[in-house]
Each structure stands twice: as structure tokens, then as C-alpha cells.
Amino acid sequence: MAGAARRAATLRPLVQQSTPARVAARVRRAIANGDFPPGSQLHEVALARQLGVSRGPLREGLQRLSQEGLLTSIRNRGLFVVDLTPENVEDMFLAREAIERCAAAVLLRGDHVAAADALERVLDQMARAAEAGDSHGVAEADIGFHEKLVALTGSERLRRIHETQAAEARICVHALGSSYADDVLRVSEHRAIAQALRDGDAELTDRLLVAHMADAVRELVEASRNGRVARQAD
């Protein structure tokens, strides 16, 4: 208990001083929630006023998001939320696929039944949301499933890398929306992945993950080409 108190006292000043980190976290969350659609411009003056910070910490926080790939700088124009062009979508899911296939492989070498049990609890939330017609709840549980898949590996580095991918996933989810039929299918796809993991079937688990990612890419690329997602102004 005394050790925990010492750690809390040691960390408190750092948290208070980390304004750029808090800026990055809040803007990241706003982007993930769809408050800033893909391709939209961020205006520093308005953001600084809304967040109650000066321009210096704001710029540092936004720079972190640029390094993560959530924002892009266009010369003489400013900062924009990453646009869901076909090229960006394919690159996003290339990274997600690599991380999650790696995570599944790690879980299959360990107690994959316990891992499947943990994923099933997320799937139960997803199924309840689908039955209630709560598409937002389904989407959040969908993202939570993939976050849990990675977190169960126990690899902090893998989890940190995947954190940005989860923010990008939310951008995609909010850009597309869904229907009841889509939500029911989403639950079914994720249950199949969890069951393959439970069975210890490495080949099927990997194949289902790849197919799941490919379906998402195909839908997002089609939506982008048909103008059903926000795009940057020319």
C-alpha cells in the first residue's frame, strides 16, 4: 500500500504537466468518435479555445497525432484528419492485419481456450447491442473485440501499436455506419474467429482474420470511390 502511494505521488506532477499528451488524447477521441470526419480540417485557434490551452501545447499534441498517422499536414493549408482514400484504407488494414494475425498466433501458443472465453464476453455485449438495434454499441464492441485480442497477448508494445489502429478503425466505422443485418453478420463473423481460436485451429483462425479484414477493406474502398465517406476539399 505504501509503495502504491509513493508511485501515485511520483506520477502526479508528470500527469499535470503533460498538457500535449492530454490534448492528443482528447483530439484522438474526438476523431475516433466522428466529431471530425475524414478529410476535415482542424483549426488551431478554435481548438485552443475549446480545449483551454495555448497554441504551443496544442501544436505539440497535434504533432503526436500526425506522427501516428491520424492527421496529415498539407502545405500552405493546414492539418487535416486522414482521408479515407482507397490507398489509405488499404494501408490502415495492412497494419491492422499484421498486428492481429501476430496476436492470434501468440494466443494459439498459449491458453487459447481462456483467450476465447475472454473474447466471448465481448461478443455477448456485441450480440445484445445487435438485438437492441444499437449499431453504435455493436461498433464499439467490434473494436473492443480486436483490442482484447491484442491485449490478451500481454505484449505492451503490441498493444501500444494497435492503439492507433483502433482509432483509425473507429474513423472507418463512423464513416460507413451500419444496419441491423450488418450488425448480425458482424457478430457471426467474430464468433467464428473466437471459435476457431478456442479450437486451437491456427490455420482457420488466420484465414478468418484475413477474410474479415479483406471484407472491411473492400466495403470501405467501394464507399470511398462512390463518395459515401467524407473527402478532403480539392
Biotite code that builds the C-alpha atoms (Angstrom):
import biotite.structure as struc

atoms = struc.array([
    struc.Atom([0.000, 0.000, 0.000], chain_id="A", res_id=1, res_name="MET", atom_name="CA", element="C"),
    struc.Atom([2.810, 2.387, 0.908], chain_id="A", res_id=2, res_name="ALA", atom_name="CA", element="C"),
    struc.Atom([4.536, 1.542, -2.374], chain_id="A", res_id=3, res_name="GLY", atom_name="CA", element="C"),
    struc.Atom([1.377, 2.352, -4.343], chain_id="A", res_id=4, res_name="ALA", atom_name="CA", element="C"),
    struc.Atom([1.048, 5.684, -2.527], chain_id="A", res_id=5, res_name="ALA", atom_name="CA", element="C"),
    struc.Atom([4.656, 6.559, -3.347], chain_id="A", res_id=6, res_name="ARG", atom_name="CA", element="C"),
    struc.Atom([4.111, 5.741, -7.016], chain_id="A", res_id=7, res_name="ARG", atom_name="CA", element="C"),
    struc.Atom([0.952, 7.869, -7.126], chain_id="A", res_id=8, res_name="ALA", atom_name="CA", element="C"),
    struc.Atom([2.777, 10.806, -5.560], chain_id="A", res_id=9, res_name="ALA", atom_name="CA", element="C"),
    struc.Atom([5.656, 10.421, -8.013], chain_id="A", res_id=10, res_name="THR", atom_name="CA", element="C"),
    struc.Atom([3.449, 10.266, -11.096], chain_id="A", res_id=11, res_name="LEU", atom_name="CA", element="C"),
    struc.Atom([1.029, 13.069, -10.220], chain_id="A", res_id=12, res_name="ARG", atom_name="CA", element="C"),
    struc.Atom([3.220, 16.032, -11.277], chain_id="A", res_id=13, res_name="PRO", atom_name="CA", element="C"),
    struc.Atom([4.032, 14.374, -14.606], chain_id="A", res_id=14, res_name="LEU", atom_name="CA", element="C"),
    struc.Atom([0.333, 13.945, -15.412], chain_id="A", res_id=15, res_name="VAL", atom_name="CA", element="C"),
    struc.Atom([-0.369, 17.576, -14.523], chain_id="A", res_id=16, res_name="GLN", atom_name="CA", element="C"),
    struc.Atom([2.451, 18.810, -16.770], chain_id="A", res_id=17, res_name="GLN", atom_name="CA", element="C"),
    struc.Atom([1.566, 16.588, -19.730], chain_id="A", res_id=18, res_name="SER", atom_name="CA", element="C"),
    struc.Atom([-0.742, 19.025, -21.491], chain_id="A", res_id=19, res_name="THR", atom_name="CA", element="C"),
    struc.Atom([0.277, 17.937, -25.034], chain_id="A", res_id=20, res_name="PRO", atom_name="CA", element="C"),
    struc.Atom([-0.499, 14.319, -24.117], chain_id="A", res_id=21, res_name="ALA", atom_name="CA", element="C"),
    struc.Atom([-3.957, 15.321, -22.857], chain_id="A", res_id=22, res_name="ARG", atom_name="CA", element="C"),
    struc.Atom([-4.532, 17.390, -25.997], chain_id="A", res_id=23, res_name="VAL", atom_name="CA", element="C"),
    struc.Atom([-3.566, 14.412, -28.174], chain_id="A", res_id=24, res_name="ALA", atom_name="CA", element="C"),
    struc.Atom([-5.846, 12.081, -26.190], chain_id="A", res_id=25, res_name="ALA", atom_name="CA", element="C"),
    struc.Atom([-8.870, 14.376, -26.426], chain_id="A", res_id=26, res_name="ARG", atom_name="CA", element="C"),
    struc.Atom([-8.467, 15.166, -30.117], chain_id="A", res_id=27, res_name="VAL", atom_name="CA", element="C"),
    struc.Atom([-7.798, 11.477, -30.858], chain_id="A", res_id=28, res_name="ARG", atom_name="CA", element="C"),
    struc.Atom([-11.021, 10.573, -29.070], chain_id="A", res_id=29, res_name="ARG", atom_name="CA", element="C"),
    struc.Atom([-12.955, 13.280, -30.947], chain_id="A", res_id=30, res_name="ALA", atom_name="CA", element="C"),
    struc.Atom([-11.636, 11.985, -34.279], chain_id="A", res_id=31, res_name="ILE", atom_name="CA", element="C"),
    struc.Atom([-12.454, 8.390, -33.316], chain_id="A", res_id=32, res_name="ALA", atom_name="CA", element="C"),
    struc.Atom([-15.993, 9.413, -32.311], chain_id="A", res_id=33, res_name="ASN", atom_name="CA", element="C"),
    struc.Atom([-16.603, 11.036, -35.686], chain_id="A", res_id=34, res_name="GLY", atom_name="CA", element="C"),
    struc.Atom([-16.646, 14.621, -34.395], chain_id="A", res_id=35, res_name="ASP", atom_name="CA", element="C"),
    struc.Atom([-14.055, 15.419, -37.057], chain_id="A", res_id=36, res_name="PHE", atom_name="CA", element="C"),
    struc.Atom([-14.941, 13.435, -40.205], chain_id="A", res_id=37, res_name="PRO", atom_name="CA", element="C"),
    struc.Atom([-12.269, 12.020, -42.532], chain_id="A", res_id=38, res_name="PRO", atom_name="CA", element="C"),
    struc.Atom([-10.694, 14.788, -44.591], chain_id="A", res_id=39, res_name="GLY", atom_name="CA", element="C"),
    struc.Atom([-11.898, 17.619, -42.344], chain_id="A", res_id=40, res_name="SER", atom_name="CA", element="C"),
    struc.Atom([-9.560, 20.456, -41.368], chain_id="A", res_id=41, res_name="GLN", atom_name="CA", element="C"),
    struc.Atom([-8.556, 21.199, -37.790], chain_id="A", res_id=42, res_name="LEU", atom_name="CA", element="C"),
    struc.Atom([-8.364, 24.904, -36.919], chain_id="A", res_id=43, res_name="HIS", atom_name="CA", element="C"),
    struc.Atom([-5.792, 25.678, -34.219], chain_id="A", res_id=44, res_name="GLU", atom_name="CA", element="C"),
    struc.Atom([-7.426, 28.859, -32.905], chain_id="A", res_id=45, res_name="VAL", atom_name="CA", element="C"),
    struc.Atom([-10.804, 27.183, -32.381], chain_id="A", res_id=46, res_name="ALA", atom_name="CA", element="C"),
    struc.Atom([-9.253, 24.054, -30.874], chain_id="A", res_id=47, res_name="LEU", atom_name="CA", element="C"),
    struc.Atom([-7.076, 26.022, -28.469], chain_id="A", res_id=48, res_name="ALA", atom_name="CA", element="C"),
    struc.Atom([-10.123, 27.947, -27.295], chain_id="A", res_id=49, res_name="ARG", atom_name="CA", element="C"),
    struc.Atom([-12.281, 24.831, -26.917], chain_id="A", res_id=50, res_name="GLN", atom_name="CA", element="C"),
    struc.Atom([-9.588, 22.928, -25.004], chain_id="A", res_id=51, res_name="LEU", atom_name="CA", element="C"),
    struc.Atom([-8.477, 25.921, -22.946], chain_id="A", res_id=52, res_name="GLY", atom_name="CA", element="C"),
    struc.Atom([-4.801, 25.587, -23.857], chain_id="A", res_id=53, res_name="VAL", atom_name="CA", element="C"),
    struc.Atom([-2.185, 27.774, -25.523], chain_id="A", res_id=54, res_name="SER", atom_name="CA", element="C"),
    struc.Atom([-1.052, 27.246, -29.106], chain_id="A", res_id=55, res_name="ARG", atom_name="CA", element="C"),
    struc.Atom([2.314, 25.689, -28.114], chain_id="A", res_id=56, res_name="GLY", atom_name="CA", element="C"),
    struc.Atom([0.984, 22.622, -26.247], chain_id="A", res_id=57, res_name="PRO", atom_name="CA", element="C"),
    struc.Atom([-1.814, 22.321, -28.800], chain_id="A", res_id=58, res_name="LEU", atom_name="CA", element="C"),
    struc.Atom([0.631, 22.108, -31.689], chain_id="A", res_id=59, res_name="ARG", atom_name="CA", element="C"),
    struc.Atom([2.755, 19.574, -29.839], chain_id="A", res_id=60, res_name="GLU", atom_name="CA", element="C"),
    struc.Atom([-0.311, 17.436, -29.160], chain_id="A", res_id=61, res_name="GLY", atom_name="CA", element="C"),
    struc.Atom([-1.430, 17.623, -32.791], chain_id="A", res_id=62, res_name="LEU", atom_name="CA", element="C"),
    struc.Atom([2.085, 16.747, -33.918], chain_id="A", res_id=63, res_name="GLN", atom_name="CA", element="C"),
    struc.Atom([1.786, 13.492, -31.971], chain_id="A", res_id=64, res_name="ARG", atom_name="CA", element="C"),
    struc.Atom([-1.355, 12.653, -33.904], chain_id="A", res_id=65, res_name="LEU", atom_name="CA", element="C"),
    struc.Atom([0.430, 13.472, -37.155], chain_id="A", res_id=66, res_name="SER", atom_name="CA", element="C"),
    struc.Atom([3.172, 11.025, -36.204], chain_id="A", res_id=67, res_name="GLN", atom_name="CA", element="C"),
    struc.Atom([0.503, 8.402, -35.511], chain_id="A", res_id=68, res_name="GLU", atom_name="CA", element="C"),
    struc.Atom([-0.962, 8.953, -38.969], chain_id="A", res_id=69, res_name="GLY", atom_name="CA", element="C"),
    struc.Atom([-4.347, 10.276, -37.796], chain_id="A", res_id=70, res_name="LEU", atom_name="CA", element="C"),
    struc.Atom([-3.603, 13.780, -39.094], chain_id="A", res_id=71, res_name="LEU", atom_name="CA", element="C"),
    struc.Atom([-1.882, 14.901, -42.238], chain_id="A", res_id=72, res_name="THR", atom_name="CA", element="C"),
    struc.Atom([-0.304, 18.275, -42.972], chain_id="A", res_id=73, res_name="SER", atom_name="CA", element="C"),
    struc.Atom([-0.944, 19.917, -46.345], chain_id="A", res_id=74, res_name="ILE", atom_name="CA", element="C"),
    struc.Atom([1.478, 22.686, -47.193], chain_id="A", res_id=75, res_name="ARG", atom_name="CA", element="C"),
    struc.Atom([0.006, 26.198, -47.062], chain_id="A", res_id=76, res_name="ASN", atom_name="CA", element="C"),
    struc.Atom([-3.348, 24.777, -45.975], chain_id="A", res_id=77, res_name="ARG", atom_name="CA", element="C"),
    struc.Atom([-3.036, 23.211, -42.537], chain_id="A", res_id=78, res_name="GLY", atom_name="CA", element="C"),
    struc.Atom([-3.805, 19.982, -40.697], chain_id="A", res_id=79, res_name="LEU", atom_name="CA", element="C"),
    struc.Atom([-6.490, 17.549, -41.842], chain_id="A", res_id=80, res_name="PHE", atom_name="CA", element="C"),
    struc.Atom([-7.916, 14.312, -40.489], chain_id="A", res_id=81, res_name="VAL", atom_name="CA", element="C"),
    struc.Atom([-6.648, 11.395, -42.547], chain_id="A", res_id=82, res_name="VAL", atom_name="CA", element="C"),
    struc.Atom([-8.825, 10.938, -45.618], chain_id="A", res_id=83, res_name="ASP", atom_name="CA", element="C"),
    struc.Atom([-10.322, 7.518, -46.352], chain_id="A", res_id=84, res_name="LEU", atom_name="CA", element="C"),
    struc.Atom([-8.901, 7.222, -49.834], chain_id="A", res_id=85, res_name="THR", atom_name="CA", element="C"),
    struc.Atom([-8.574, 3.653, -51.162], chain_id="A", res_id=86, res_name="PRO", atom_name="CA", element="C"),
    struc.Atom([-4.809, 3.876, -50.646], chain_id="A", res_id=87, res_name="GLU", atom_name="CA", element="C"),
    struc.Atom([-5.139, 4.984, -47.011], chain_id="A", res_id=88, res_name="ASN", atom_name="CA", element="C"),
    struc.Atom([-7.759, 2.339, -46.239], chain_id="A", res_id=89, res_name="VAL", atom_name="CA", element="C"),
    struc.Atom([-5.619, -0.424, -47.684], chain_id="A", res_id=90, res_name="GLU", atom_name="CA", element="C"),
    struc.Atom([-2.586, 0.785, -45.740], chain_id="A", res_id=91, res_name="ASP", atom_name="CA", element="C"),
    struc.Atom([-4.566, 1.037, -42.472], chain_id="A", res_id=92, res_name="MET", atom_name="CA", element="C"),
    struc.Atom([-5.766, -2.528, -42.744], chain_id="A", res_id=93, res_name="PHE", atom_name="CA", element="C"),
    struc.Atom([-2.386, -3.813, -43.872], chain_id="A", res_id=94, res_name="LEU", atom_name="CA", element="C"),
    struc.Atom([-1.046, -2.710, -40.481], chain_id="A", res_id=95, res_name="ALA", atom_name="CA", element="C"),
    struc.Atom([-4.075, -3.984, -38.547], chain_id="A", res_id=96, res_name="ARG", atom_name="CA", element="C"),
    struc.Atom([-3.933, -7.350, -40.239], chain_id="A", res_id=97, res_name="GLU", atom_name="CA", element="C"),
    struc.Atom([-0.242, -7.782, -39.431], chain_id="A", res_id=98, res_name="ALA", atom_name="CA", element="C"),
    struc.Atom([-0.753, -6.896, -35.761], chain_id="A", res_id=99, res_name="ILE", atom_name="CA", element="C"),
    struc.Atom([-3.840, -9.027, -35.210], chain_id="A", res_id=100, res_name="GLU", atom_name="CA", element="C"),
    struc.Atom([-2.548, -12.091, -37.057], chain_id="A", res_id=101, res_name="ARG", atom_name="CA", element="C"),
    struc.Atom([0.547, -11.881, -34.888], chain_id="A", res_id=102, res_name="CYS", atom_name="CA", element="C"),
    struc.Atom([-1.606, -11.555, -31.758], chain_id="A", res_id=103, res_name="ALA", atom_name="CA", element="C"),
    struc.Atom([-3.715, -14.582, -32.706], chain_id="A", res_id=104, res_name="ALA", atom_name="CA", element="C"),
    struc.Atom([-0.587, -16.647, -33.330], chain_id="A", res_id=105, res_name="ALA", atom_name="CA", element="C"),
    struc.Atom([0.720, -15.731, -29.874], chain_id="A", res_id=106, res_name="VAL", atom_name="CA", element="C"),
    struc.Atom([-2.594, -16.679, -28.223], chain_id="A", res_id=107, res_name="LEU", atom_name="CA", element="C"),
    struc.Atom([-2.701, -20.008, -30.028], chain_id="A", res_id=108, res_name="LEU", atom_name="CA", element="C"),
    struc.Atom([0.653, -20.917, -28.495], chain_id="A", res_id=109, res_name="ARG", atom_name="CA", element="C"),
    struc.Atom([-0.772, -20.343, -25.006], chain_id="A", res_id=110, res_name="GLY", atom_name="CA", element="C"),
    struc.Atom([-4.105, -20.912, -23.250], chain_id="A", res_id=111, res_name="ASP", atom_name="CA", element="C"),
    struc.Atom([-6.267, -20.254, -26.302], chain_id="A", res_id=112, res_name="HIS", atom_name="CA", element="C"),
    struc.Atom([-9.403, -21.559, -24.570], chain_id="A", res_id=113, res_name="VAL", atom_name="CA", element="C"),
    struc.Atom([-9.120, -18.906, -21.838], chain_id="A", res_id=114, res_name="ALA", atom_name="CA", element="C"),
    struc.Atom([-8.473, -16.292, -24.520], chain_id="A", res_id=115, res_name="ALA", atom_name="CA", element="C"),
    struc.Atom([-11.617, -17.384, -26.365], chain_id="A", res_id=116, res_name="ALA", atom_name="CA", element="C"),
    struc.Atom([-13.596, -17.156, -23.105], chain_id="A", res_id=117, res_name="ASP", atom_name="CA", element="C"),
    struc.Atom([-12.464, -13.542, -22.689], chain_id="A", res_id=118, res_name="ALA", atom_name="CA", element="C"),
    struc.Atom([-13.428, -12.725, -26.283], chain_id="A", res_id=119, res_name="LEU", atom_name="CA", element="C"),
    struc.Atom([-16.822, -14.383, -25.834], chain_id="A", res_id=120, res_name="GLU", atom_name="CA", element="C"),
    struc.Atom([-17.659, -11.904, -23.090], chain_id="A", res_id=121, res_name="ARG", atom_name="CA", element="C"),
    struc.Atom([-17.100, -9.074, -25.580], chain_id="A", res_id=122, res_name="VAL", atom_name="CA", element="C"),
    struc.Atom([-19.154, -10.960, -28.158], chain_id="A", res_id=123, res_name="LEU", atom_name="CA", element="C"),
    struc.Atom([-22.045, -11.244, -25.700], chain_id="A", res_id=124, res_name="ASP", atom_name="CA", element="C"),
    struc.Atom([-22.044, -7.439, -25.446], chain_id="A", res_id=125, res_name="GLN", atom_name="CA", element="C"),
    struc.Atom([-21.979, -7.191, -29.238], chain_id="A", res_id=126, res_name="MET", atom_name="CA", element="C"),
    struc.Atom([-24.893, -9.619, -29.596], chain_id="A", res_id=127, res_name="ALA", atom_name="CA", element="C"),
    struc.Atom([-27.001, -7.751, -27.026], chain_id="A", res_id=128, res_name="ARG", atom_name="CA", element="C"),
    struc.Atom([-26.349, -4.476, -28.827], chain_id="A", res_id=129, res_name="ALA", atom_name="CA", element="C"),
    struc.Atom([-27.314, -6.047, -32.166], chain_id="A", res_id=130, res_name="ALA", atom_name="CA", element="C"),
    struc.Atom([-30.576, -7.395, -30.751], chain_id="A", res_id=131, res_name="GLU", atom_name="CA", element="C"),
    struc.Atom([-31.373, -3.958, -29.352], chain_id="A", res_id=132, res_name="ALA", atom_name="CA", element="C"),
    struc.Atom([-30.695, -2.314, -32.714], chain_id="A", res_id=133, res_name="GLY", atom_name="CA", element="C"),
    struc.Atom([-27.810, -0.378, -31.161], chain_id="A", res_id=134, res_name="ASP", atom_name="CA", element="C"),
    struc.Atom([-25.393, -0.086, -34.080], chain_id="A", res_id=135, res_name="SER", atom_name="CA", element="C"),
    struc.Atom([-23.081, 2.197, -32.130], chain_id="A", res_id=136, res_name="HIS", atom_name="CA", element="C"),
    struc.Atom([-22.859, -0.408, -29.377], chain_id="A", res_id=137, res_name="GLY", atom_name="CA", element="C"),
    struc.Atom([-22.115, -3.110, -31.930], chain_id="A", res_id=138, res_name="VAL", atom_name="CA", element="C"),
    struc.Atom([-19.362, -0.999, -33.452], chain_id="A", res_id=139, res_name="ALA", atom_name="CA", element="C"),
    struc.Atom([-17.774, -0.304, -30.066], chain_id="A", res_id=140, res_name="GLU", atom_name="CA", element="C"),
    struc.Atom([-17.902, -3.999, -29.142], chain_id="A", res_id=141, res_name="ALA", atom_name="CA", element="C"),
    struc.Atom([-16.404, -4.836, -32.543], chain_id="A", res_id=142, res_name="ASP", atom_name="CA", element="C"),
    struc.Atom([-13.450, -2.569, -31.844], chain_id="A", res_id=143, res_name="ILE", atom_name="CA", element="C"),
    struc.Atom([-13.300, -3.887, -28.282], chain_id="A", res_id=144, res_name="GLY", atom_name="CA", element="C"),
    struc.Atom([-13.033, -7.454, -29.605], chain_id="A", res_id=145, res_name="PHE", atom_name="CA", element="C"),
    struc.Atom([-9.929, -6.597, -31.614], chain_id="A", res_id=146, res_name="HIS", atom_name="CA", element="C"),
    struc.Atom([-8.424, -4.575, -28.769], chain_id="A", res_id=147, res_name="GLU", atom_name="CA", element="C"),
    struc.Atom([-8.969, -7.517, -26.414], chain_id="A", res_id=148, res_name="LYS", atom_name="CA", element="C"),
    struc.Atom([-7.434, -9.913, -28.936], chain_id="A", res_id=149, res_name="LEU", atom_name="CA", element="C"),
    struc.Atom([-4.227, -7.908, -28.864], chain_id="A", res_id=150, res_name="VAL", atom_name="CA", element="C"),
    struc.Atom([-4.301, -7.117, -25.131], chain_id="A", res_id=151, res_name="ALA", atom_name="CA", element="C"),
    struc.Atom([-4.587, -10.820, -24.249], chain_id="A", res_id=152, res_name="LEU", atom_name="CA", element="C"),
    struc.Atom([-1.094, -11.406, -25.634], chain_id="A", res_id=153, res_name="THR", atom_name="CA", element="C"),
    struc.Atom([0.315, -9.474, -22.684], chain_id="A", res_id=154, res_name="GLY", atom_name="CA", element="C"),
    struc.Atom([2.585, -7.536, -25.045], chain_id="A", res_id=155, res_name="SER", atom_name="CA", element="C"),
    struc.Atom([2.581, -3.852, -24.101], chain_id="A", res_id=156, res_name="GLU", atom_name="CA", element="C"),
    struc.Atom([4.397, -2.891, -27.299], chain_id="A", res_id=157, res_name="ARG", atom_name="CA", element="C"),
    struc.Atom([1.888, -4.708, -29.472], chain_id="A", res_id=158, res_name="LEU", atom_name="CA", element="C"),
    struc.Atom([-0.970, -3.060, -27.556], chain_id="A", res_id=159, res_name="ARG", atom_name="CA", element="C"),
    struc.Atom([0.525, 0.431, -27.976], chain_id="A", res_id=160, res_name="ARG", atom_name="CA", element="C"),
    struc.Atom([0.986, -0.050, -31.704], chain_id="A", res_id=161, res_name="ILE", atom_name="CA", element="C"),
    struc.Atom([-2.580, -1.318, -32.015], chain_id="A", res_id=162, res_name="HIS", atom_name="CA", element="C"),
    struc.Atom([-3.998, 1.669, -30.107], chain_id="A", res_id=163, res_name="GLU", atom_name="CA", element="C"),
    struc.Atom([-3.612, 3.945, -33.112], chain_id="A", res_id=164, res_name="THR", atom_name="CA", element="C"),
    struc.Atom([-5.127, 1.281, -35.338], chain_id="A", res_id=165, res_name="GLN", atom_name="CA", element="C"),
    struc.Atom([-8.186, 1.193, -33.063], chain_id="A", res_id=166, res_name="ALA", atom_name="CA", element="C"),
    struc.Atom([-8.641, 4.949, -33.512], chain_id="A", res_id=167, res_name="ALA", atom_name="CA", element="C"),
    struc.Atom([-8.446, 4.502, -37.276], chain_id="A", res_id=168, res_name="GLU", atom_name="CA", element="C"),
    struc.Atom([-10.943, 1.638, -37.055], chain_id="A", res_id=169, res_name="ALA", atom_name="CA", element="C"),
    struc.Atom([-13.413, 3.953, -35.327], chain_id="A", res_id=170, res_name="ARG", atom_name="CA", element="C"),
    struc.Atom([-12.969, 6.510, -38.116], chain_id="A", res_id=171, res_name="ILE", atom_name="CA", element="C"),
    struc.Atom([-13.909, 3.801, -40.604], chain_id="A", res_id=172, res_name="CYS", atom_name="CA", element="C"),
    struc.Atom([-16.893, 2.623, -38.554], chain_id="A", res_id=173, res_name="VAL", atom_name="CA", element="C"),
    struc.Atom([-18.341, 6.129, -38.203], chain_id="A", res_id=174, res_name="HIS", atom_name="CA", element="C"),
    struc.Atom([-17.726, 6.866, -41.878], chain_id="A", res_id=175, res_name="ALA", atom_name="CA", element="C"),
    struc.Atom([-19.723, 3.833, -43.027], chain_id="A", res_id=176, res_name="LEU", atom_name="CA", element="C"),
    struc.Atom([-22.445, 3.304, -40.458], chain_id="A", res_id=177, res_name="GLY", atom_name="CA", element="C"),
    struc.Atom([-24.377, 0.000, -40.484], chain_id="A", res_id=178, res_name="SER", atom_name="CA", element="C"),
    struc.Atom([-27.769, -1.682, -40.456], chain_id="A", res_id=179, res_name="SER", atom_name="CA", element="C"),
    struc.Atom([-29.371, -4.417, -38.327], chain_id="A", res_id=180, res_name="TYR", atom_name="CA", element="C"),
    struc.Atom([-28.461, -7.060, -40.934], chain_id="A", res_id=181, res_name="ALA", atom_name="CA", element="C"),
    struc.Atom([-24.861, -5.798, -40.999], chain_id="A", res_id=182, res_name="ASP", atom_name="CA", element="C"),
    struc.Atom([-24.690, -5.937, -37.209], chain_id="A", res_id=183, res_name="ASP", atom_name="CA", element="C"),
    struc.Atom([-25.967, -9.529, -37.023], chain_id="A", res_id=184, res_name="VAL", atom_name="CA", element="C"),
    struc.Atom([-23.434, -10.584, -39.658], chain_id="A", res_id=185, res_name="LEU", atom_name="CA", element="C"),
    struc.Atom([-20.680, -8.789, -37.738], chain_id="A", res_id=186, res_name="ARG", atom_name="CA", element="C"),
    struc.Atom([-21.489, -10.786, -34.601], chain_id="A", res_id=187, res_name="VAL", atom_name="CA", element="C"),
    struc.Atom([-21.444, -14.033, -36.577], chain_id="A", res_id=188, res_name="SER", atom_name="CA", element="C"),
    struc.Atom([-18.046, -13.283, -38.151], chain_id="A", res_id=189, res_name="GLU", atom_name="CA", element="C"),
    struc.Atom([-16.457, -12.519, -34.807], chain_id="A", res_id=190, res_name="HIS", atom_name="CA", element="C"),
    struc.Atom([-17.944, -15.616, -33.167], chain_id="A", res_id=191, res_name="ARG", atom_name="CA", element="C"),
    struc.Atom([-16.383, -17.744, -35.893], chain_id="A", res_id=192, res_name="ALA", atom_name="CA", element="C"),
    struc.Atom([-12.958, -16.217, -35.174], chain_id="A", res_id=193, res_name="ILE", atom_name="CA", element="C"),
    struc.Atom([-13.354, -16.831, -31.433], chain_id="A", res_id=194, res_name="ALA", atom_name="CA", element="C"),
    struc.Atom([-14.478, -20.425, -32.017], chain_id="A", res_id=195, res_name="GLN", atom_name="CA", element="C"),
    struc.Atom([-11.514, -21.178, -34.274], chain_id="A", res_id=196, res_name="ALA", atom_name="CA", element="C"),
    struc.Atom([-9.235, -19.774, -31.586], chain_id="A", res_id=197, res_name="LEU", atom_name="CA", element="C"),
    struc.Atom([-10.975, -21.899, -28.930], chain_id="A", res_id=198, res_name="ARG", atom_name="CA", element="C"),
    struc.Atom([-10.474, -24.996, -31.076], chain_id="A", res_id=199, res_name="ASP", atom_name="CA", element="C"),
    struc.Atom([-6.783, -24.212, -31.454], chain_id="A", res_id=200, res_name="GLY", atom_name="CA", element="C"),
    struc.Atom([-7.150, -24.204, -35.239], chain_id="A", res_id=201, res_name="ASP", atom_name="CA", element="C"),
    struc.Atom([-4.339, -21.865, -36.259], chain_id="A", res_id=202, res_name="ALA", atom_name="CA", element="C"),
    struc.Atom([-4.972, -22.119, -39.990], chain_id="A", res_id=203, res_name="GLU", atom_name="CA", element="C"),
    struc.Atom([-8.695, -21.358, -39.725], chain_id="A", res_id=204, res_name="LEU", atom_name="CA", element="C"),
    struc.Atom([-8.176, -18.536, -37.218], chain_id="A", res_id=205, res_name="THR", atom_name="CA", element="C"),
    struc.Atom([-5.684, -16.882, -39.534], chain_id="A", res_id=206, res_name="ASP", atom_name="CA", element="C"),
    struc.Atom([-7.874, -17.390, -42.604], chain_id="A", res_id=207, res_name="ARG", atom_name="CA", element="C"),
    struc.Atom([-10.929, -15.898, -40.883], chain_id="A", res_id=208, res_name="LEU", atom_name="CA", element="C"),
    struc.Atom([-8.975, -12.866, -39.676], chain_id="A", res_id=209, res_name="LEU", atom_name="CA", element="C"),
    struc.Atom([-7.605, -12.220, -43.169], chain_id="A", res_id=210, res_name="VAL", atom_name="CA", element="C"),
    struc.Atom([-11.077, -12.594, -44.721], chain_id="A", res_id=211, res_name="ALA", atom_name="CA", element="C"),
    struc.Atom([-12.582, -10.286, -42.082], chain_id="A", res_id=212, res_name="HIS", atom_name="CA", element="C"),
    struc.Atom([-10.034, -7.566, -42.855], chain_id="A", res_id=213, res_name="MET", atom_name="CA", element="C"),
    struc.Atom([-10.413, -8.044, -46.619], chain_id="A", res_id=214, res_name="ALA", atom_name="CA", element="C"),
    struc.Atom([-14.197, -7.614, -46.382], chain_id="A", res_id=215, res_name="ASP", atom_name="CA", element="C"),
    struc.Atom([-13.769, -4.361, -44.449], chain_id="A", res_id=216, res_name="ALA", atom_name="CA", element="C"),
    struc.Atom([-11.250, -3.030, -46.970], chain_id="A", res_id=217, res_name="VAL", atom_name="CA", element="C"),
    struc.Atom([-13.496, -3.936, -49.881], chain_id="A", res_id=218, res_name="ARG", atom_name="CA", element="C"),
    struc.Atom([-16.511, -2.172, -48.344], chain_id="A", res_id=219, res_name="GLU", atom_name="CA", element="C"),
    struc.Atom([-14.545, 0.930, -47.373], chain_id="A", res_id=220, res_name="LEU", atom_name="CA", element="C"),
    struc.Atom([-12.811, 1.240, -50.742], chain_id="A", res_id=221, res_name="VAL", atom_name="CA", element="C"),
    struc.Atom([-16.162, 0.924, -52.500], chain_id="A", res_id=222, res_name="GLU", atom_name="CA", element="C"),
    struc.Atom([-17.672, 3.569, -50.216], chain_id="A", res_id=223, res_name="ALA", atom_name="CA", element="C"),
    struc.Atom([-14.717, 5.884, -50.830], chain_id="A", res_id=224, res_name="SER", atom_name="CA", element="C"),
    struc.Atom([-14.948, 5.538, -54.595], chain_id="A", res_id=225, res_name="ARG", atom_name="CA", element="C"),
    struc.Atom([-18.705, 6.082, -54.526], chain_id="A", res_id=226, res_name="ASN", atom_name="CA", element="C"),
    struc.Atom([-18.354, 9.220, -52.410], chain_id="A", res_id=227, res_name="GLY", atom_name="CA", element="C"),
    struc.Atom([-20.104, 7.750, -49.358], chain_id="A", res_id=228, res_name="ARG", atom_name="CA", element="C"),
    struc.Atom([-17.364, 8.921, -46.978], chain_id="A", res_id=229, res_name="VAL", atom_name="CA", element="C"),
    struc.Atom([-16.111, 12.445, -46.300], chain_id="A", res_id=230, res_name="ALA", atom_name="CA", element="C"),
    struc.Atom([-13.273, 13.558, -48.519], chain_id="A", res_id=231, res_name="ARG", atom_name="CA", element="C"),
    struc.Atom([-10.824, 16.454, -48.421], chain_id="A", res_id=232, res_name="GLN", atom_name="CA", element="C"),
    struc.Atom([-11.763, 19.507, -50.423], chain_id="A", res_id=233, res_name="ALA", atom_name="CA", element="C"),
    struc.Atom([-9.656, 19.977, -53.524], chain_id="A", res_id=234, res_name="ASP", atom_name="CA", element="C"),
])
